[in-house]
Amino acid sequence: MKTLTLSAPAKINYLLDVIGKRSDGYHTLRMIMQRVNLCDKITLTLTNIPGINVTCNSKGAPDGPANIAWKAARAVLDLAETDCGVNISITKNIPVAAGLGGGSSDAASVLMGMNELLHLSLTEQQLMETGTKLGADVPFFIFKKTALAEGIGDELTPLPDMPPCWILLVNPGVHVSTAWVYRSLQLTNKRKLNMLPEFFGSIEDVVSILSNDLEEVTIPAFPVIAEIKNRLMDLGAVGSMMSGSGPTVFGVFKSFDTAEIARREITIGNNWFAATVETL
């Protein structure tokens, strides 16, 4: 049996502009996304028995066909026209439904891993096109670069290198429905988009672009998000914002030590998830 183990990193959004809504129900977006080194572990094992078996250590992630990793494996097996099967073991370290792209990253890792195990030689572009059918964030994790993401998130342009940042991720454990957030967002037609820097020479340059249109929906419904943002700033973050549709909030720090002190302080007296991570 052929086995491959991969790391599937989380992502944060430095920028999330919602530009409009398409006729198919998707929203057109302008995002800046970067990967961080909080990773799920994906182990793929090819078998001679047809079918796909997914096991996951997190109660919040579904097993079987409802899991996006299962769908990714099915897509590659169909492309390969093979009768073999695959066992997928997912060890979740990224919180589920947290605005960190964990499920999309898992799916991207399965696409890339199955391509390698089956010697299909699919190009990055072919994998990204397959990934788009699974979820709008999946191509970004195949792209593997800090990117400006447009369209529904699948039109990717690499960005200049950003200075390394320490990121403190804080998730209060409340459930935020991405579909509800986008449904509730009030769009205006007279929106003028901010200009983006041509290069990012400092952490301050990175922090200058922090903006998330979805906060206007999520924060009134979940005030704890604003509470975490304020606490992170009080604890030394250069900037702080909600990632994606939430509820995870991140703080940008100049040093590991400052971020770690903040992590210890912010988790006192609650059961929030918190992790100090580095940008990739």
Summary of the structure (lengths in Angstrom):
residues: 280
radius of gyration: 18.9
end to end distance: 31.9
largest distance: 57.4
contacts: 928
relative contact order: 0.17
helix: 31%
strand: 31%
